[in-house]
Amino acid sequence: MLIWTFIGAGVYLLSVVKFIADKAWALDATMSLALPDVDSALLVLMGASAGSYVGDKLVSRDVLKKPKLESMLPLKGPVGTKITILGENFGDAQGANFVSLDDSTIRSQADGLVSWSNLQIEATIPATYKAGDKIAVGVYRDGEWTGKLFFEVT
């Protein structure tokens, strides 16, 4: 939009200079002088540019919002503990998304997934871990990884 504004100002300035140069020899006190009109094609281009800019801002971009981890409760517990991951933009439906525990994934109820919503995910710490393990917990959604929080097995 800024580029079209500069182009429009330049074209208009050139047309004013040309208009004045063409009419300078014919100026007299009885003649009324008016500035030239802005070309209609240029107005259309500037309007289309402004419309596309504003239109793009009005469209919801939920798909492009990255998932974000805010907190996890509890941060410690034995295997079998149900953890609640709080955040945003996890997606209303799980689809192909999953919870990551170090190198393993929780994709289904069989793996330990309890529930999935846009703001909260619940999962169970599997029995494959032992006391003292510190597990990095993250969420994968539509090609985007969240940050990681840590759960300590007691």
DSSP file (Angstrom, degrees, kcal/mol; ACC not computed):
  #  RESIDUE AA STRUCTURE BP1 BP2  ACC     N-H-->O    O-->H-N    N-H-->O    O-->H-N    TCO  KAPPA ALPHA  PHI   PSI    X-CA   Y-CA   Z-CA
    1    1 A M     >        0   0    0      0, 0.0     4,-2.0     0, 0.0     5,-0.1   0.000 360.0 360.0 360.0 -39.4    0.0    0.0    0.0
    2    2 A L  H  >  +     0   0    0      2,-0.2     4,-2.3     1,-0.2     5,-0.2   0.891 360.0  52.2 -63.9 -39.5    2.9    2.3    0.8
    3    3 A I  H  > S+     0   0    0      1,-0.2     4,-2.7     2,-0.2    -1,-0.2   0.929 109.3  48.8 -63.3 -45.2    4.4    1.6   -2.6
    4    4 A W  H  > S+     0   0    0      1,-0.2     4,-2.9     2,-0.2    -1,-0.2   0.857 108.8  54.7 -64.0 -33.5    1.2    2.4   -4.4
    5    5 A T  H  X S+     0   0    0     -4,-2.0     4,-2.7     2,-0.2    -1,-0.2   0.934 110.8  44.4 -63.8 -45.7    0.9    5.7   -2.4
    6    6 A F  H  X S+     0   0    0     -4,-2.3     4,-2.5     2,-0.2    -2,-0.2   0.910 114.6  48.8 -65.5 -41.0    4.4    6.7   -3.5
    7    7 A I  H  X S+     0   0    0     -4,-2.7     4,-2.8     2,-0.2     5,-0.2   0.940 113.1  48.2 -62.9 -45.3    3.7    5.7   -7.1
    8    8 A G  H  X S+     0   0    0     -4,-2.9     4,-2.5     1,-0.2    -2,-0.2   0.909 112.0  48.3 -60.8 -44.3    0.4    7.6   -7.0
    9    9 A A  H  X S+     0   0    0     -4,-2.7     4,-2.5     2,-0.2    -1,-0.2   0.900 113.3  48.6 -63.5 -40.4    2.0   10.7   -5.5
   10   10 A G  H  X S+     0   0    0     -4,-2.5     4,-2.4     2,-0.2    -2,-0.2   0.925 112.6  46.7 -65.5 -44.8    4.8   10.6   -8.1
   11   11 A V  H  X S+     0   0    0     -4,-2.8     4,-2.2     2,-0.2    -2,-0.2   0.917 114.5  47.8 -63.1 -43.4    2.3   10.2  -11.1
   12   12 A Y  H  X S+     0   0    0     -4,-2.5     4,-2.3    -5,-0.2    -2,-0.2   0.918 111.0  50.6 -65.3 -42.6    0.2   13.0   -9.8
   13   13 A L  H  X S+     0   0    0     -4,-2.5     4,-2.4     1,-0.2    -1,-0.2   0.909 111.0  49.2 -60.8 -42.7    3.1   15.3   -9.2
   14   14 A L  H  X S+     0   0    0     -4,-2.4     4,-2.5     1,-0.2    -1,-0.2   0.893 110.3  50.4 -63.9 -39.4    4.3   14.6  -12.8
   15   15 A S  H  X S+     0   0    0     -4,-2.2     4,-2.5     2,-0.2    -2,-0.2   0.870 110.5  49.9 -68.2 -34.8    0.9   15.3  -14.2
   16   16 A V  H  X S+     0   0    0     -4,-2.3     4,-2.7     2,-0.2     5,-0.2   0.932 111.8  47.6 -66.0 -45.4    0.7   18.6  -12.3
   17   17 A V  H  X S+     0   0    0     -4,-2.4     4,-2.5     1,-0.2    -2,-0.2   0.922 114.5  46.7 -61.6 -44.1    4.2   19.6  -13.6
   18   18 A K  H  X S+     0   0    0     -4,-2.5     4,-2.5     2,-0.2    -1,-0.2   0.909 112.0  51.0 -63.9 -42.4    3.1   18.7  -17.1
   19   19 A F  H  X S+     0   0    0     -4,-2.5     4,-2.0     2,-0.2    -2,-0.2   0.923 113.0  44.9 -60.8 -46.1   -0.2   20.5  -16.8
   20   20 A I  H  X S+     0   0    0     -4,-2.7     4,-1.4     1,-0.2    -2,-0.2   0.905 113.0  50.8 -66.5 -41.1    1.5   23.7  -15.6
   21   21 A A  H  < S+     0   0    0     -4,-2.5     4,-0.4    -5,-0.2    -2,-0.2   0.896 112.9  46.4 -64.3 -39.0    4.2   23.4  -18.3
   22   22 A D  H  < S+     0   0    0     -4,-2.5     3,-0.2     1,-0.2    -1,-0.2   0.846 121.2  36.6 -70.7 -34.2    1.6   23.0  -21.0
   23   23 A K  H >< S+     0   0    0     -4,-2.0     3,-1.2    -5,-0.2     4,-0.3   0.494  89.5  93.5 -99.1  -4.6   -0.6   25.9  -19.7
   24   24 A A  G >< S+     0   0    0     -4,-1.4     3,-0.9     1,-0.3    -1,-0.2   0.851  85.5  51.1 -60.3 -36.7    2.1   28.3  -18.6
   25   25 A W  G 3  S+     0   0    0     -4,-0.4    -1,-0.3    -3,-0.2    -2,-0.1   0.711 110.8  50.0 -73.5 -19.2    2.2   30.2  -21.9
   26   26 A A  G <  S+     0   0    0     -3,-1.2     2,-0.3    -4,-0.1    -1,-0.2   0.312  78.3 127.2-104.4   9.4   -1.7   30.7  -21.8
   27   27 A L    <   +     0   0    0     -3,-0.9     2,-0.3    -4,-0.3     5,-0.0  -0.479  26.3 154.4 -71.4 130.2   -2.1   32.0  -18.3
   28   28 A D    >   -     0   0    0     -2,-0.3     3,-1.0     3,-0.1    -2,-0.0  -0.921  56.2 -98.0-143.9 173.4   -4.0   35.3  -18.0
   29   29 A A  T 3  S+     0   0    0     -2,-0.3    -2,-0.0     1,-0.2    -1,-0.0   0.727 118.4  52.5 -67.8 -23.4   -6.1   36.9  -15.3
   30   30 A T  T 3  S+     0   0    0      2,-0.1     2,-0.4     0, 0.0    -1,-0.2   0.609  88.8  94.4 -89.9 -11.5   -9.5   35.7  -16.7
   31   31 A M    <   -     0   0    0     -3,-1.0     2,-0.4    -5,-0.1    -3,-0.1  -0.645  68.3-139.9 -86.0 133.1   -8.5   32.0  -16.9
   32   32 A S        -     0   0    0     -2,-0.4     2,-0.5    -5,-0.0    -2,-0.1  -0.749  15.9-150.2 -89.9 139.7   -9.5   29.7  -14.0
   33   33 A L        +     0   0    0     -2,-0.4     2,-0.3    -6,-0.0    -6,-0.0  -0.934  17.2 176.7-115.2 128.2   -6.8   27.2  -13.1
   34   34 A A        -     0   0    0     -2,-0.5    -2,-0.0     0, 0.0     0, 0.0  -0.960  31.4-112.3-129.2 147.7   -7.6   23.7  -11.7
   35   35 A L        -     0   0    0     -2,-0.3   -19,-0.1     1,-0.1   -20,-0.0  -0.442  42.7 -98.6 -74.8 152.7   -5.4   20.8  -10.8
   36   36 A P        -     0   0    0      0, 0.0    -1,-0.1     0, 0.0     2,-0.1  -0.295  39.9-104.0 -70.0 157.0   -5.7   17.6  -12.9
   37   37 A D        -     0   0    0      1,-0.1     2,-0.3   -22,-0.1     3,-0.0  -0.421  35.1-103.4 -76.5 154.5   -7.7   14.6  -11.6
   38   38 A V        -     0   0    0     -2,-0.1    -1,-0.1     1,-0.1     5,-0.1  -0.635  48.0 -99.8 -75.5 135.9   -6.0   11.5  -10.2
   39   39 A D     >  -     0   0    0     -2,-0.3     4,-1.7     1,-0.1     3,-0.3  -0.305  24.3-135.2 -59.0 135.9   -6.2    8.8  -12.8
   40   40 A S  H  > S+     0   0    0      1,-0.2     4,-2.2     2,-0.2     5,-0.2   0.834 103.4  57.7 -65.9 -33.0   -9.0    6.3  -12.1
   41   41 A A  H  > S+     0   0    0      1,-0.2     4,-2.1     2,-0.2    -1,-0.2   0.888 106.3  49.8 -64.3 -37.4   -6.8    3.2  -12.8
   42   42 A L  H  > S+     0   0    0     -3,-0.3     4,-2.4     2,-0.2    -2,-0.2   0.891 109.1  51.6 -68.0 -39.4   -4.4    4.4  -10.0
   43   43 A L  H  X S+     0   0    0     -4,-1.7     4,-2.5     2,-0.2    -2,-0.2   0.896 109.3  50.8 -63.0 -39.3   -7.3    4.9   -7.6
   44   44 A V  H  X S+     0   0    0     -4,-2.2     4,-2.7     2,-0.2     5,-0.2   0.922 110.6  48.7 -63.8 -44.4   -8.5    1.4   -8.3
   45   45 A L  H  X S+     0   0    0     -4,-2.1     4,-2.2     1,-0.2    -2,-0.2   0.911 113.1  46.9 -63.5 -42.0   -5.0    0.0   -7.7
   46   46 A M  H  X S+     0   0    0     -4,-2.4     4,-2.4     2,-0.2    -1,-0.2   0.900 113.6  48.9 -66.7 -39.5   -4.7    1.9   -4.4
   47   47 A G  H  X S+     0   0    0     -4,-2.5     4,-2.7     2,-0.2    -2,-0.2   0.904 111.5  48.9 -65.7 -41.4   -8.2    0.8   -3.3
   48   48 A A  H  X S+     0   0    0     -4,-2.7     4,-2.4     2,-0.2    -2,-0.2   0.894 111.6  50.4 -64.9 -39.2   -7.5   -2.9   -4.2
   49   49 A S  H  X S+     0   0    0     -4,-2.2     4,-1.8    -5,-0.2    -2,-0.2   0.934 113.4  44.2 -64.4 -46.0   -4.2   -2.7   -2.2
   50   50 A A  H  X S+     0   0    0     -4,-2.4     4,-2.5     1,-0.2     5,-0.2   0.901 113.6  51.8 -65.5 -40.7   -5.9   -1.2    0.8
   51   51 A G  H  X S+     0   0    0     -4,-2.7     4,-2.7     1,-0.2    -2,-0.2   0.891 109.7  48.0 -63.9 -40.7   -8.8   -3.7    0.6
   52   52 A S  H  X S+     0   0    0     -4,-2.4     4,-1.8     2,-0.2    -1,-0.2   0.865 112.0  50.9 -69.7 -34.2   -6.5   -6.7    0.4
   53   53 A Y  H  X S+     0   0    0     -4,-1.8     4,-1.2    -5,-0.2    -2,-0.2   0.954 116.1  39.5 -65.4 -50.1   -4.5   -5.4    3.4
   54   54 A V  H  X S+     0   0    0     -4,-2.5     4,-1.3     1,-0.2     3,-0.3   0.904 114.2  54.6 -67.9 -41.5   -7.5   -4.8    5.6
   55   55 A G  H  X S+     0   0    0     -4,-2.7     4,-1.0    -5,-0.2     3,-0.3   0.875 105.5  53.1 -59.8 -38.8   -9.2   -8.0    4.3
   56   56 A D  H  < S+     0   0    0     -4,-1.8     3,-0.3     1,-0.2    -1,-0.2   0.846 107.5  51.7 -65.7 -33.5   -6.2  -10.1    5.3
   57   57 A K  H  < S+     0   0    0     -4,-1.2    -1,-0.2    -3,-0.3    -2,-0.2   0.755 106.4  54.8 -74.1 -24.5   -6.3   -8.6    8.8
   58   58 A L  H  < S+     0   0    0     -4,-1.3     2,-0.3    -3,-0.3    -1,-0.2   0.710  87.2  93.8 -82.1 -20.5  -10.0   -9.5    9.2
   59   59 A V  S  < S-     0   0    0     -4,-1.0     2,-0.2    -3,-0.3     0, 0.0  -0.554  80.6-119.9 -78.7 134.1   -9.6  -13.2    8.4
   60   60 A S        -     0   0    0     -2,-0.3     3,-0.2     1,-0.1    -1,-0.1  -0.519  21.3-166.4 -72.3 136.9   -9.1  -15.6   11.4
   61   61 A R    >>  +     0   0    0     -2,-0.2     3,-1.0     1,-0.1     4,-0.7  -0.297  34.3 141.5-119.6  47.0   -5.8  -17.4   11.3
   62   62 A D  G >4 S+     0   0    0      1,-0.3     3,-0.9     2,-0.2    -1,-0.1   0.843  71.4  59.5 -57.6 -34.4   -6.4  -20.1   14.0
   63   63 A V  G 34 S+     0   0    0      1,-0.2    -1,-0.3    -3,-0.2    -2,-0.1   0.842 105.2  49.6 -63.6 -32.3   -4.5  -22.7   11.9
   64   64 A L  G <4 S+     0   0    0     -3,-1.0     2,-0.3     2,-0.1    -1,-0.2   0.566  83.9 107.7 -86.5  -7.8   -1.4  -20.5   12.0
   65   65 A K  S << S-     0   0    0     -3,-0.9     3,-0.1    -4,-0.7    -3,-0.0  -0.550  70.3-129.4 -72.8 129.8   -1.4  -20.0   15.7
   66   66 A K        -     0   0    0     -2,-0.3     2,-0.1     1,-0.1    24,-0.1  -0.507  22.9-106.4 -79.0 144.5    1.4  -22.0   17.3
   67   67 A P        -     0   0    0      0, 0.0     2,-0.4     0, 0.0    22,-0.2  -0.414  38.1-161.1 -66.8 147.6    0.6  -24.2   20.3
   68   68 A K  E     -A   88   0A   0     20,-2.5    20,-2.1    78,-0.1     2,-0.4  -0.988  12.1-144.9-138.9 126.5    1.9  -22.8   23.6
   69   69 A L  E     +A   87   0A   0     -2,-0.4    18,-0.3    18,-0.2     3,-0.1  -0.740  21.8 168.9 -86.4 134.2    2.5  -24.6   26.9
   70   70 A E  E     -     0   0A   0     16,-3.1     2,-0.3     1,-0.4    17,-0.2   0.747  59.7 -27.2-110.5 -44.1    1.7  -22.5   30.0
   71   71 A S  E     -A   86   0A   0     15,-1.8    15,-3.0     2,-0.0    -1,-0.4  -0.976  46.6-141.3-162.7 172.3    1.9  -25.0   32.8
   72   72 A M  E     -A   85   0A   0     -2,-0.3    13,-0.2    13,-0.2    78,-0.1  -0.995  23.5-123.4-145.4 139.2    1.6  -28.6   33.9
   73   73 A L  E    S+A   84   0A   0     11,-2.2    11,-3.0    -2,-0.3     2,-0.1  -0.997  84.6  19.0-132.5 136.9    0.1  -30.1   37.1
   74   74 A P        -     0   0    0      0, 0.0    -1,-0.1     0, 0.0    10,-0.1   0.765  61.8-167.0 -75.5 173.7    1.5  -31.9   39.0
   75   75 A L  S    S+     0   0    0      1,-0.1    77,-2.7    -2,-0.1     2,-0.3   0.550  75.3  34.5 -97.9 -11.0    5.2  -31.5   38.4
   76   76 A K  E     +d  152   0B   0     75,-0.2    77,-0.2    77,-0.0    -1,-0.1  -0.975  69.8 113.6-140.8 153.3    6.1  -34.7   40.4
   77   77 A G  E     -d  153   0B   0     75,-1.9    77,-1.8    -2,-0.3     3,-0.1  -0.886  56.2 -72.6 163.5 171.2    4.6  -38.0   41.0
   78   78 A P    >   -     0   0    0      0, 0.0     3,-1.5     0, 0.0    47,-0.2  -0.285  65.6 -74.6 -78.7 169.3    4.9  -41.8   40.6
   79   79 A V  T 3  S+     0   0    0      1,-0.2    48,-0.1    50,-0.1     3,-0.1  -0.337 121.9  42.9 -58.7 148.8    4.3  -43.6   37.3
   80   80 A G  T 3  S+     0   0    0     45,-2.7    -1,-0.2     1,-0.3     2,-0.2   0.353  81.0 142.7  90.3  -5.2    0.5  -43.8   36.6
   81   81 A T    <   -     0   0    0     -3,-1.5    44,-2.5    45,-0.1     2,-0.6  -0.485  51.6-129.9 -69.4 135.6    0.1  -40.1   37.6
   82   82 A K  E     - B   0 124A   0     42,-0.2     2,-0.3    -2,-0.2    42,-0.3  -0.787  26.2-161.1 -86.7 120.2   -2.4  -38.2   35.5
   83   83 A I  E     - B   0 123A   0     40,-3.3    40,-2.1    -2,-0.6     2,-0.5  -0.775   8.3-148.5-101.1 147.6   -0.8  -34.9   34.3
   84   84 A T  E     -AB  73 122A   0    -11,-3.0   -11,-2.2    -2,-0.3     2,-0.6  -0.969   8.5-158.3-116.1 118.0   -2.8  -31.9   33.1
   85   85 A I  E     -AB  72 121A   0     36,-3.5    36,-2.3    -2,-0.5     2,-0.4  -0.863  10.9-163.4 -98.3 121.0   -1.0  -29.8   30.4
   86   86 A L  E     +AB  71 120A   0    -15,-3.0   -16,-3.1    -2,-0.6   -15,-1.8  -0.842  34.5  97.3-107.6 141.7   -2.4  -26.3   30.3
   87   87 A G  E     -A   69   0A   0     32,-2.1     2,-0.3    -2,-0.4   -18,-0.2  -0.906  58.8 -82.5 178.3-150.0   -1.8  -23.9   27.4
   88   88 A E  E    S+A   68   0A   0    -20,-2.1   -20,-2.5    -2,-0.3    31,-0.2  -0.986  86.6  27.4-147.5 157.5   -3.4  -22.7   24.2
   89   89 A N        +     0   0    0     -2,-0.3    30,-0.2   -22,-0.2    -1,-0.1   0.807  63.7 135.7  63.3  35.5   -3.9  -23.6   20.5
   90   90 A F  S    S-     0   0    0     28,-2.2    28,-0.2     1,-0.1    29,-0.1   0.714  70.9-108.8 -77.2 -20.8   -3.6  -27.3   21.0
   91   91 A G        -     0   0    0     27,-0.3    -1,-0.1     1,-0.1    28,-0.0   0.164  13.7-105.9  99.4 139.6   -6.6  -27.7   18.7
   92   92 A D  S    S+     0   0    0     25,-0.2     2,-0.4    26,-0.1    24,-0.1   0.851 108.4  42.0 -67.2 -34.4  -10.2  -28.8   19.6
   93   93 A A  S    S-     0   0    0      1,-0.1     4,-0.1    24,-0.1    24,-0.1  -0.904  78.3-137.5-114.4 144.4   -9.7  -32.2   18.1
   94   94 A Q    >   +     0   0    0     -2,-0.4     3,-2.3     1,-0.2    -1,-0.1   0.925  41.6 158.0 -66.8 -45.2   -6.5  -34.3   18.5
   95   95 A G  T 3  S-     0   0    0      1,-0.3    -1,-0.2    46,-0.1    -4,-0.0  -0.355  78.2 -20.8  56.8-128.9   -6.3  -35.5   14.9
   96   96 A A  T 3  S+     0   0    0     -2,-0.1    -1,-0.3     2,-0.0    -2,-0.1   0.285 111.8 114.0 -93.1   9.4   -2.7  -36.5   14.2
   97   97 A N    <   +     0   0    0     -3,-2.3     2,-0.3    -4,-0.1    44,-0.2  -0.363  43.1 179.0 -80.7 160.7   -1.3  -34.4   17.1
   98   98 A F  E     -E  140   0B   0     42,-1.6    42,-2.8    -2,-0.1     2,-0.4  -0.976  31.4-106.8-156.5 166.8    0.3  -36.0   20.2
   99   99 A V  E     -EF 139 106B   0      7,-2.1     7,-3.0    -2,-0.3     2,-0.5  -0.828  32.9-144.9 -97.3 138.3    2.0  -35.5   23.5
  100  100 A S  E     -EF 138 105B   0     38,-3.1    38,-2.2    -2,-0.4     2,-0.6  -0.913  14.9-173.7-109.3 128.6    5.7  -36.1   23.7
  101  101 A L  E >   -EF 137 104B   0      3,-2.8     3,-2.7    -2,-0.5     2,-0.3  -0.934  68.2 -63.1-117.7 103.6    7.4  -37.7   26.7
  102  102 A D  T 3  S-     0   0    0     34,-2.8    33,-0.0    -2,-0.6    36,-0.0  -0.399 119.9 -17.2  50.8-114.8   11.2  -37.5   26.0
  103  103 A D  T 3  S+     0   0    0     -2,-0.3    -1,-0.3    -3,-0.1     2,-0.2   0.484 125.0  81.8 -97.1  -3.1   11.5  -39.8   23.0
  104  104 A S  E <   -F  101   0B   0     -3,-2.7    -3,-2.8     2,-0.0     2,-0.4  -0.632  66.8-140.1-101.8 162.4    8.1  -41.6   23.3
  105  105 A T  E     -F  100   0B   0     -5,-0.2     2,-0.6    -2,-0.2    -5,-0.2  -0.908   6.2-149.0-123.0 148.9    4.7  -40.3   22.2
  106  106 A I  E     +F   99   0B   0     -7,-3.0    -7,-2.1    -2,-0.4     3,-0.1  -0.948  35.8 147.8-115.5 107.6    1.2  -40.5   23.6
  107  107 A R        +     0   0    0     -2,-0.6     2,-0.3    -9,-0.2    -1,-0.1   0.598  59.3  22.1-114.2 -19.0   -1.3  -40.7   20.8
  108  108 A S  S  >>S-     0   0    0      1,-0.1     5,-2.8   -10,-0.0     4,-1.1  -0.847  83.8 -94.2-144.2 174.3   -4.2  -42.8   22.1
  109  109 A Q  T  45S+     0   0    0     -2,-0.3     3,-0.2     1,-0.2    -1,-0.1   0.845 122.5  59.7 -62.5 -33.1   -5.9  -44.0   25.2
  110  110 A A  T  45S+     0   0    0      1,-0.2    -1,-0.2     2,-0.1    -4,-0.0   0.837 106.8  46.7 -64.2 -32.0   -3.8  -47.2   25.0
  111  111 A D  T  45S-     0   0    0     -3,-0.4    -1,-0.2     2,-0.1    -2,-0.2   0.700 133.4 -89.3 -81.4 -20.2   -0.7  -45.0   25.3
  112  112 A G  T  <5S+     0   0    0     -4,-1.1    12,-2.3     1,-0.3     2,-0.4   0.488  74.2 147.9 123.3   8.6   -2.1  -43.0   28.2
  113  113 A L  E   < +C  123   0A   0     -5,-2.8    -1,-0.3    10,-0.2    10,-0.3  -0.642  15.7 174.6 -76.3 125.9   -4.0  -40.1   26.6
  114  114 A V  E     -     0   0A   0      8,-2.8     2,-0.3    -2,-0.4     9,-0.2   0.872  59.8 -14.5 -97.6 -51.4   -7.0  -39.2   28.8
  115  115 A S  E     -C  122   0A   0      7,-1.6     7,-2.3     2,-0.0    -1,-0.4  -0.988  51.3-155.8-154.0 159.6   -8.4  -36.1   27.1
  116  116 A W  E     +C  121   0A   0     -2,-0.3     2,-0.3     5,-0.2     5,-0.2  -0.989  22.6 151.0-141.7 126.6   -7.6  -33.4   24.5
  117  117 A S        -     0   0    0      3,-1.7   -25,-0.2    -2,-0.4   -27,-0.1  -0.904  57.6 -94.3-144.0 174.9   -9.0  -29.9   24.1
  118  118 A N  S    S+     0   0    0     -2,-0.3   -28,-2.2     1,-0.2   -27,-0.3   0.802 123.1  26.2 -62.6 -30.7   -7.8  -26.6   22.8
  119  119 A L  S    S+     0   0    0      1,-0.2   -32,-2.1   -31,-0.2     2,-0.3   0.527 124.6  34.9-111.4  -9.2   -6.6  -25.4   26.2
  120  120 A Q  E     -B   86   0A   0    -34,-0.2    -3,-1.7    -3,-0.1     2,-0.4  -0.993  50.5-171.5-154.0 138.4   -5.9  -28.6   28.1
  121  121 A I  E     -BC  85 116A   0    -36,-2.3   -36,-3.5    -2,-0.3     2,-0.4  -0.994  10.3-159.1-128.7 137.6   -4.6  -32.1   27.6
  122  122 A E  E     +BC  84 115A   0     -7,-2.3    -8,-2.8    -2,-0.4    -7,-1.6  -0.965  19.9 161.2-118.1 134.5   -4.6  -34.9   30.2
  123  123 A A  E     -BC  83 113A   0    -40,-2.1   -40,-3.3    -2,-0.4     2,-0.4  -0.959  32.5-122.3-145.8 160.7   -2.3  -37.9   29.9
  124  124 A T  E     -B   82   0A   0    -12,-2.3   -42,-0.2    -2,-0.3   -43,-0.1  -0.889  26.9-118.1-109.8 136.9   -1.0  -40.6   32.2
  125  125 A I        -     0   0    0    -44,-2.5   -45,-2.7    -2,-0.4   -44,-0.1  -0.609  39.7-126.8 -72.0 121.1    2.7  -41.2   32.9
  126  126 A P    >   -     0   0    0      0, 0.0     3,-1.2     0, 0.0   -45,-0.1  -0.213  13.4-113.7 -72.4 162.2    3.5  -44.7   31.6
  127  127 A A  T 3  S+     0   0    0      1,-0.3   -48,-0.1   -48,-0.1    -2,-0.1   0.437  99.7  88.6 -74.4  -0.1    5.1  -47.4   33.7
  128  128 A T  T 3  S+     0   0    0      2,-0.0    -1,-0.3     0, 0.0     2,-0.2   0.610  77.8  77.0 -75.2  -9.7    8.2  -47.4   31.4
  129  129 A Y    <   -     0   0    0     -3,-1.2     2,-0.3     4,-0.0   -50,-0.1  -0.629  68.7-151.3 -98.8 160.1    9.7  -44.7   33.6
  130  130 A K    >   -     0   0    0     -2,-0.2     3,-2.1     1,-0.1    23,-0.2  -0.840  36.2 -69.5-127.8 165.4   11.3  -45.2   37.0
  131  131 A A  T 3  S+     0   0    0     -2,-0.3    23,-0.2     1,-0.3     3,-0.1  -0.229 119.1  28.9 -54.4 135.8   11.8  -43.1   40.2
  132  132 A G  T 3  S+     0   0    0     21,-3.3    -1,-0.3     1,-0.3     2,-0.1   0.171  85.6 133.2  97.1 -16.5   14.3  -40.3   39.6
  133  133 A D    <   -     0   0    0     -3,-2.1    20,-3.0    19,-0.1     2,-0.6  -0.446  45.6-151.6 -68.1 138.1   13.6  -39.9   35.9
  134  134 A K  E     - G   0 152B   0     18,-0.2     2,-0.5    -2,-0.1    18,-0.2  -0.960  15.6-158.0-111.3 115.0   13.0  -36.4   34.7
  135  135 A I  E     - G   0 151B   0     16,-3.5    16,-2.5    -2,-0.6     2,-0.6  -0.813  11.6-140.0-103.1 126.7   10.7  -36.4   31.7
  136  136 A A  E     - G   0 150B   0     -2,-0.5   -34,-2.8    14,-0.2     2,-0.5  -0.761  23.4-160.2 -82.1 120.9   10.5  -33.6   29.1
  137  137 A V  E     +EG 101 149B   0     12,-3.8    12,-2.4    -2,-0.6     2,-0.3  -0.902  20.7 155.6-109.0 127.3    6.8  -33.1   28.2
  138  138 A G  E     -E  100   0B   0    -38,-2.2   -38,-3.1    -2,-0.5     2,-0.4  -0.898  33.0-127.9-142.0 171.6    5.8  -31.3   25.0
  139  139 A V  E     -E   99   0B   0      8,-0.4     7,-2.0    -2,-0.3     2,-0.5  -0.985  11.5-156.1-127.2 136.1    2.9  -31.1   22.6
  140  140 A Y  E     +EH  98 145B   0    -42,-2.8   -42,-1.6    -2,-0.4     2,-0.4  -0.957  19.1 170.7-111.1 122.8    3.1  -31.5   18.8
  141  141 A R  E >   - H   0 144B   0      3,-2.8     3,-1.9    -2,-0.5   -50,-0.1  -0.960  64.2 -27.7-137.7 119.8    0.3  -29.9   16.7
  142  142 A D  T 3  S-     0   0    0     -2,-0.4     3,-0.1     1,-0.3    -1,-0.1   0.852 126.3 -43.2  49.8  46.1    0.2  -29.5   12.9
  143  143 A G  T 3  S+     0   0    0      1,-0.2     2,-0.4     0, 0.0    -1,-0.3   0.491 117.5 110.0  84.4   2.1    4.0  -29.5   12.5
  144  144 A E  E <   -H  141   0B   0     -3,-1.9    -3,-2.8     0, 0.0     2,-0.4  -0.931  53.4-151.4-116.4 135.1    4.6  -27.2   15.4
  145  145 A W  E     -H  140   0B   0     -2,-0.4    -5,-0.2    -5,-0.2     2,-0.1  -0.803  10.4-141.5-100.0 143.6    6.3  -28.1   18.7
  146  146 A T        -     0   0    0     -7,-2.0   -78,-0.1    -2,-0.4    -1,-0.0  -0.343  35.0 -88.4 -84.1 177.2    5.5  -26.4   22.0
  147  147 A G        -     0   0    0    -80,-0.1    -8,-0.4    -2,-0.1     2,-0.4  -0.115  52.2-104.6 -68.8-176.2    8.2  -25.6   24.6
  148  148 A K        -     0   0    0    -10,-0.1     2,-0.3    -3,-0.1   -10,-0.2  -0.922  26.5-166.8-121.5 145.1    8.9  -28.3   27.1
  149  149 A L  E     - G   0 137B   0    -12,-2.4   -12,-3.8    -2,-0.4     2,-0.4  -0.841  23.6-123.9-117.7 160.7    8.0  -28.7   30.7
  150  150 A F  E     - G   0 136B   0     -2,-0.3     2,-0.4   -14,-0.2   -14,-0.2  -0.912  16.8-166.8-118.9 135.5    9.5  -31.3   33.0
  151  151 A F  E     - G   0 135B   0    -16,-2.5   -16,-3.5    -2,-0.4     2,-0.5  -0.960  13.5-148.5-114.4 131.3    7.9  -34.0   35.2
  152  152 A E  E     -dG  76 134B   0    -77,-2.7   -75,-1.9    -2,-0.4     2,-0.4  -0.891  10.4-138.4-104.9 124.8    9.9  -35.8   37.8
  153  153 A V  E      d   77   0B   0    -20,-3.0   -21,-3.3    -2,-0.5   -20,-0.1  -0.663 360.0 360.0 -80.3 127.6    9.0  -39.4   38.6
  154  154 A T              0   0    0    -77,-1.8   -23,-0.1    -2,-0.4    -1,-0.1   0.406 360.0 360.0-107.2 360.0    9.1  -40.1   42.4
